Amino acid sequence: MPIATDHDLDVQTSVREELGWTPDVDSAGIGVSVENGAVTLSGEVDTHAEKVAAERAALRVRGVRALVDDLTVKPKTAWPVTETEIVQEVDRALKSASNVPETVKATVGDHTVTLTGDVSWDFQRHAAQRAVQYLRGVYAINNLITLTSRASAPDTEQRIRDAIARNAQLDAQTIHVAVAGNKVTLTGTVRSWAEFRQAANAAWASPHVTDVENKINLVF
């Protein structure tokens, strides 16, 4: 069994405190373990929304290098909704979201929503998931939405570098961009998960990208 370092113990304490500080998370049922900066959350939460909130709380903590989510959704009281009603609510939520195209479809089984279809942009994939992740009776989401194929462009790499340089949260000198066809690979270093996500978002914003491999390392 690995011996926890002082850094891991500090991160573990900070994550526990952040979970306790987060209003929409009941931290009493959540276990936290840390190994080499990788945090594992375990235990049970009442809703999928609480699961998402716990993930975000852990990733806010300085020193967290990776997150493994082993949380399961187990409502304290049975949801008074049938899966037919969940399907109706999911369908209504997707149709009501202005940033989710009609190509997105959903199926529901065992309180798990599976999203499929093709969209033009990565943000639309995330928008579809956000539209349903807080619905009553949803325990988990499988996001299988894919991006439509698009033509590559010779200036994609430079335009992504320019976008990263414009971002006030990012140090463009520490982030490297490589493009092969429609795929972008990001390497280098950032100081937080917020920067990690910002760099990926800059790459996904390109109209010529269908795949982003974010291999940026976090340094503290």
C-alpha positions as a Markdown table, in Angstrom:
| # | Residue | x | y | z |
|---|---|---|---|---|
| 1 | Met | 0.0 | 0.0 | 0.0 |
| 2 | Pro | 1.5 | 3.4 | -1.0 |
| 3 | Ile | 2.6 | 5.7 | 1.7 |
| 4 | Ala | 0.9 | 9.1 | 1.5 |
| 5 | Thr | 3.3 | 12.0 | 1.1 |
| 6 | Asp | 2.9 | 15.3 | 3.0 |
| 7 | His | 1.7 | 16.9 | -0.2 |
| 8 | Asp | -1.0 | 14.2 | -0.7 |
| 9 | Leu | -2.1 | 14.7 | 2.9 |
| 10 | Asp | -2.4 | 18.4 | 2.4 |
| 11 | Val | -4.3 | 18.0 | -0.8 |
| 12 | Gln | -6.6 | 15.4 | 0.9 |
| 13 | Thr | -7.4 | 17.9 | 3.7 |
| 14 | Ser | -8.0 | 20.7 | 1.2 |
| 15 | Val | -10.4 | 18.7 | -0.9 |
| 16 | Arg | -12.3 | 17.6 | 2.1 |
| 17 | Glu | -12.6 | 21.2 | 3.3 |
| 18 | Glu | -13.7 | 22.3 | -0.2 |
| 19 | Leu | -16.3 | 19.6 | -0.3 |
| 20 | Gly | -17.6 | 20.7 | 3.1 |
| 21 | Trp | -17.5 | 24.3 | 1.9 |
| 22 | Thr | -19.6 | 23.6 | -1.2 |
| 23 | Pro | -23.3 | 24.2 | -0.4 |
| 24 | Asp | -24.8 | 21.7 | -2.9 |
| 25 | Val | -22.6 | 18.8 | -1.7 |
| 26 | Asp | -23.2 | 16.7 | 1.4 |
| 27 | Ser | -19.6 | 15.8 | 2.1 |
| 28 | Ala | -20.5 | 13.3 | 4.9 |
| 29 | Gly | -20.9 | 10.5 | 2.5 |
| 30 | Ile | -17.9 | 11.2 | 0.3 |
| 31 | Gly | -14.5 | 9.6 | 0.8 |
| 32 | Val | -11.3 | 11.3 | -0.4 |
| 33 | Ser | -8.0 | 9.6 | -1.1 |
| 34 | Val | -4.9 | 11.0 | -2.8 |
| 35 | Glu | -1.9 | 9.4 | -4.5 |
| 36 | Asn | 0.7 | 11.5 | -6.2 |
| 37 | Gly | -1.8 | 14.4 | -6.6 |
| 38 | Ala | -4.5 | 12.1 | -8.1 |
| 39 | Val | -7.7 | 12.5 | -6.1 |
| 40 | Thr | -10.3 | 9.7 | -5.9 |
| 41 | Leu | -13.8 | 10.5 | -4.7 |
| 42 | Ser | -15.8 | 7.5 | -3.5 |
| 43 | Gly | -19.1 | 6.9 | -1.7 |
| 44 | Glu | -22.7 | 7.9 | -2.4 |
| 45 | Val | -24.4 | 11.1 | -3.3 |
| 46 | Asp | -28.1 | 11.9 | -3.6 |
| 47 | Thr | -28.3 | 13.2 | -7.1 |
| 48 | His | -26.2 | 13.4 | -10.3 |
| 49 | Ala | -26.1 | 17.2 | -9.8 |
| 50 | Glu | -24.4 | 16.7 | -6.5 |
| 51 | Lys | -21.9 | 14.3 | -8.1 |
| 52 | Val | -21.0 | 17.0 | -10.7 |
| 53 | Ala | -20.7 | 19.6 | -7.9 |
| 54 | Ala | -18.4 | 17.3 | -6.0 |
| 55 | Glu | -16.2 | 16.8 | -9.1 |
| 56 | Arg | -15.9 | 20.5 | -9.7 |
| 57 | Ala | -15.1 | 21.2 | -6.0 |
| 58 | Ala | -12.3 | 18.8 | -6.0 |
| 59 | Leu | -10.8 | 20.2 | -9.3 |
| 60 | Arg | -10.8 | 23.7 | -7.7 |
| 61 | Val | -8.2 | 22.7 | -5.2 |
| 62 | Arg | -4.6 | 23.6 | -5.8 |
| 63 | Gly | -2.4 | 20.6 | -6.1 |
| 64 | Val | -5.0 | 18.3 | -7.7 |
| 65 | Arg | -3.3 | 16.7 | -10.7 |
| 66 | Ala | -6.1 | 14.3 | -11.7 |
| 67 | Leu | -9.5 | 13.2 | -10.6 |
| 68 | Val | -11.0 | 9.7 | -10.4 |
| 69 | Asp | -14.7 | 9.8 | -9.7 |
| 70 | Asp | -16.0 | 6.6 | -8.1 |
| 71 | Leu | -19.1 | 8.3 | -6.7 |
| 72 | Thr | -22.4 | 6.5 | -7.2 |
| 73 | Val | -25.8 | 8.2 | -7.2 |
| 74 | Lys | -28.1 | 6.6 | -4.6 |
| 75 | Pro | -31.1 | 8.8 | -3.6 |
| 76 | Lys | -31.9 | 8.9 | 0.1 |
| 77 | Thr | -35.5 | 8.5 | -0.9 |
| 78 | Ala | -36.9 | 6.9 | -4.0 |
| 79 | Trp | -37.6 | 9.3 | -6.9 |
| 80 | Pro | -41.3 | 9.5 | -7.5 |
| 81 | Val | -40.7 | 9.4 | -11.3 |
| 82 | Thr | -40.9 | 6.7 | -13.8 |
| 83 | Glu | -38.4 | 6.3 | -16.7 |
| 84 | Thr | -41.1 | 7.3 | -19.1 |
| 85 | Glu | -41.3 | 10.6 | -17.2 |
| 86 | Ile | -37.6 | 11.0 | -17.3 |
| 87 | Val | -37.6 | 10.5 | -21.1 |
| 88 | Gln | -40.2 | 13.2 | -21.4 |
| 89 | Glu | -38.2 | 15.6 | -19.2 |
| 90 | Val | -35.0 | 14.9 | -21.1 |
| 91 | Asp | -36.7 | 15.4 | -24.5 |
| 92 | Arg | -38.2 | 18.7 | -23.2 |
| 93 | Ala | -34.8 | 19.9 | -21.8 |
| 94 | Leu | -33.0 | 19.2 | -25.1 |
| 95 | Lys | -35.6 | 20.8 | -27.2 |
| 96 | Ser | -35.7 | 23.9 | -24.9 |
| 97 | Ala | -31.9 | 24.4 | -25.1 |
| 98 | Ser | -31.1 | 26.9 | -27.8 |
| 99 | Asn | -27.5 | 25.7 | -28.1 |
| 100 | Val | -28.4 | 22.0 | -28.6 |
| 101 | Pro | -29.2 | 21.1 | -32.3 |
| 102 | Glu | -32.0 | 18.7 | -33.2 |
| 103 | Thr | -29.5 | 16.1 | -34.3 |
| 104 | Val | -29.0 | 15.2 | -30.6 |
| 105 | Lys | -31.0 | 12.2 | -29.4 |
| 106 | Ala | -31.4 | 10.6 | -26.0 |
| 107 | Thr | -32.3 | 7.2 | -24.6 |
| 108 | Val | -32.9 | 6.3 | -21.0 |
| 109 | Gly | -32.3 | 3.0 | -19.2 |
| 110 | Asp | -31.9 | 2.4 | -15.5 |
| 111 | His | -31.9 | 6.1 | -14.8 |
| 112 | Thr | -28.9 | 6.6 | -17.2 |
| 113 | Val | -29.2 | 9.0 | -20.1 |
| 114 | Thr | -27.3 | 8.2 | -23.2 |
| 115 | Leu | -26.8 | 11.0 | -25.7 |
| 116 | Thr | -26.1 | 10.3 | -29.4 |
| 117 | Gly | -26.0 | 12.2 | -32.7 |
| 118 | Asp | -23.7 | 14.5 | -34.6 |
| 119 | Val | -23.1 | 18.2 | -33.8 |
| 120 | Ser | -20.9 | 20.9 | -35.4 |
| 121 | Trp | -19.1 | 22.1 | -32.3 |
| 122 | Asp | -17.7 | 20.6 | -29.1 |
| 123 | Phe | -19.6 | 23.2 | -27.0 |
| 124 | Gln | -22.8 | 21.7 | -28.3 |
| 125 | Arg | -21.9 | 18.3 | -26.9 |
| 126 | His | -21.3 | 19.9 | -23.5 |
| 127 | Ala | -24.5 | 21.9 | -23.8 |
| 128 | Ala | -26.5 | 18.8 | -24.3 |
| 129 | Gln | -25.1 | 17.2 | -21.2 |
| 130 | Arg | -25.6 | 20.3 | -19.1 |
| 131 | Ala | -29.3 | 20.4 | -20.3 |
| 132 | Val | -30.1 | 17.0 | -18.7 |
| 133 | Gln | -27.6 | 16.5 | -15.9 |
| 134 | Tyr | -29.7 | 18.3 | -13.3 |
| 135 | Leu | -33.0 | 16.6 | -14.1 |
| 136 | Arg | -34.8 | 14.7 | -11.4 |
| 137 | Gly | -34.2 | 11.0 | -11.6 |
| 138 | Val | -31.1 | 11.1 | -13.7 |
| 139 | Tyr | -28.3 | 9.1 | -12.1 |
| 140 | Ala | -25.6 | 9.0 | -14.9 |
| 141 | Ile | -25.0 | 10.3 | -18.4 |
| 142 | Asn | -23.2 | 8.7 | -21.3 |
| 143 | Asn | -22.2 | 11.4 | -23.8 |
| 144 | Leu | -21.7 | 9.6 | -27.1 |
| 145 | Ile | -22.3 | 12.6 | -29.3 |
| 146 | Thr | -19.8 | 13.0 | -32.1 |
| 147 | Leu | -18.5 | 15.9 | -34.2 |
| 148 | Thr | -19.4 | 16.1 | -37.9 |
| 149 | Ser | -16.4 | 15.8 | -40.2 |
| 150 | Arg | -14.8 | 19.0 | -41.4 |
| 151 | Ala | -12.0 | 20.0 | -43.8 |
| 152 | Ser | -8.5 | 20.7 | -42.4 |
| 153 | Ala | -6.8 | 24.0 | -42.9 |
| 154 | Pro | -3.1 | 24.9 | -43.1 |
| 155 | Asp | -3.3 | 27.8 | -40.7 |
| 156 | Thr | -5.1 | 25.9 | -37.9 |
| 157 | Glu | -2.0 | 25.5 | -35.7 |
| 158 | Gln | -1.2 | 29.2 | -35.8 |
| 159 | Arg | -4.7 | 30.3 | -35.2 |
| 160 | Ile | -5.0 | 28.2 | -32.1 |
| 161 | Arg | -1.7 | 29.5 | -30.9 |
| 162 | Asp | -3.0 | 33.1 | -31.4 |
| 163 | Ala | -6.2 | 32.2 | -29.5 |
| 164 | Ile | -4.1 | 30.9 | -26.5 |
| 165 | Ala | -1.9 | 34.0 | -26.6 |
| 166 | Arg | -5.1 | 36.2 | -26.4 |
| 167 | Asn | -6.4 | 34.4 | -23.4 |
| 168 | Ala | -5.7 | 36.3 | -20.2 |
| 169 | Gln | -5.6 | 33.1 | -18.1 |
| 170 | Leu | -2.9 | 31.4 | -20.2 |
| 171 | Asp | 0.8 | 31.7 | -20.6 |
| 172 | Ala | 1.3 | 31.0 | -24.3 |
| 173 | Gln | 5.0 | 30.4 | -23.7 |
| 174 | Thr | 4.3 | 27.2 | -21.7 |
| 175 | Ile | 1.8 | 25.7 | -24.0 |
| 176 | His | 2.7 | 23.9 | -27.3 |
| 177 | Val | 0.3 | 23.2 | -30.1 |
| 178 | Ala | 0.7 | 20.5 | -32.8 |
| 179 | Val | -1.9 | 19.8 | -35.6 |
| 180 | Ala | -2.1 | 16.8 | -37.8 |
| 181 | Gly | -5.2 | 16.9 | -40.1 |
| 182 | Asn | -8.2 | 17.6 | -37.8 |
| 183 | Lys | -6.4 | 16.5 | -34.6 |
| 184 | Val | -4.8 | 18.9 | -32.1 |
| 185 | Thr | -2.3 | 17.8 | -29.5 |
| 186 | Leu | -1.6 | 20.1 | -26.7 |
| 187 | Thr | 1.6 | 19.8 | -24.5 |
| 188 | Gly | 3.4 | 21.9 | -22.0 |
| 189 | Thr | 2.5 | 23.1 | -18.5 |
| 190 | Val | -0.2 | 25.1 | -16.8 |
| 191 | Arg | -0.8 | 26.0 | -13.1 |
| 192 | Ser | -4.5 | 25.0 | -12.6 |
| 193 | Trp | -7.3 | 22.9 | -14.0 |
| 194 | Ala | -9.0 | 26.2 | -15.1 |
| 195 | Glu | -6.0 | 26.9 | -17.4 |
| 196 | Phe | -6.0 | 23.2 | -18.5 |
| 197 | Arg | -9.6 | 23.6 | -19.6 |
| 198 | Gln | -9.1 | 27.0 | -21.2 |
| 199 | Ala | -6.3 | 25.7 | -23.4 |
| 200 | Ala | -8.5 | 22.8 | -24.6 |
| 201 | Asn | -11.4 | 25.2 | -25.2 |
| 202 | Ala | -9.1 | 27.3 | -27.4 |
| 203 | Ala | -8.3 | 24.3 | -29.5 |
| 204 | Trp | -11.9 | 23.1 | -29.7 |
| 205 | Ala | -13.0 | 26.5 | -31.0 |
| 206 | Ser | -11.3 | 26.0 | -34.3 |
| 207 | Pro | -13.8 | 25.2 | -37.1 |
| 208 | His | -11.2 | 22.7 | -38.5 |
| 209 | Val | -10.8 | 20.5 | -35.4 |
| 210 | Thr | -12.6 | 17.2 | -34.6 |
| 211 | Asp | -10.3 | 15.8 | -31.9 |
| 212 | Val | -8.2 | 17.4 | -29.1 |
| 213 | Glu | -5.7 | 15.4 | -27.1 |
| 214 | Asn | -4.8 | 17.5 | -24.1 |
| 215 | Lys | -1.5 | 16.2 | -22.7 |
| 216 | Ile | -0.6 | 19.4 | -20.8 |
| 217 | Asn | 0.9 | 18.8 | -17.4 |
| 218 | Leu | -0.2 | 20.6 | -14.2 |
| 219 | Val | 2.7 | 22.2 | -12.2 |
| 220 | Phe | 2.3 | 23.8 | -8.8 |
